[in-house]
Amino acid sequence: MSDLFLRVLPSVEVEEDAPPADRVISGSPMFRTWNHEEHDGLYCGIWESTPGHWRISYDEWEFCHILSGHSIITGAEGTEYELRAGDSFILRPGFSGSWNVIETTRKEYVIRT
């Protein structure tokens, strides 16, 4: 088996979901996820959300790279982080606040539980 793993988006089954209703602040956001890899607590792939605003709380590490769209993540203390295509960031365990998708947003992610 090769150490290099390459999979193209059309070959990955899409999962559709939404945030739990009790976390939604406004709108009706819908998620689509293409999980490319899941192994020993590591997950990576592509995630997309339609516009909407919901509360978030992280128990894991997540690296994200925005591919398209416009979102605003607001920390519990009120700091806003505006995100657009080309932005990369890390969400650490214990981060909480809200995610507001202004324009459908697509990101690459790597999660470590």
C-alpha positions, 0 to 999 in steps of 0.5 A, a space after each residue: 500500500 502506498 503512503 500517498 492517498 489521493 481521491 477526487 471529489 466525485 468518487 467520495 459519497 456525499 453526506 448531507 446534514 444540518 446543525 441540531 435545531 437547538 443550536 441554530 440562531 438564524 436561517 436553515 443551514 444545510 451541510 454537505 461533507 465529503 469525508 476522504 479519510 477516517 483513520 485512528 481519530 483522524 478525519 479529512 475531507 471537504 465540508 460545505 454549508 449553505 447560509 445560516 448561523 449556529 452555535 459551535 463548540 469544539 472538543 477536537 483539533 480542526 485545521 481548515 482552509 476556506 476554498 470558497 464563500 464567506 463566513 464569520 466565526 465569532 468566539 464566545 468572548 465576542 471576537 469575530 473572524 471573517 473568513 474568505 477563500 484562501 484563509 486557513 485557521 485552526 480551531 482548538 478543543 474548547 473553542 466555542 462561539 458561533 459560525 455564520 455562513 454569509 455566502 455558501 462556504 466550502 472548506 478543506 478540513 483535517 480533524 484530530 480527535 
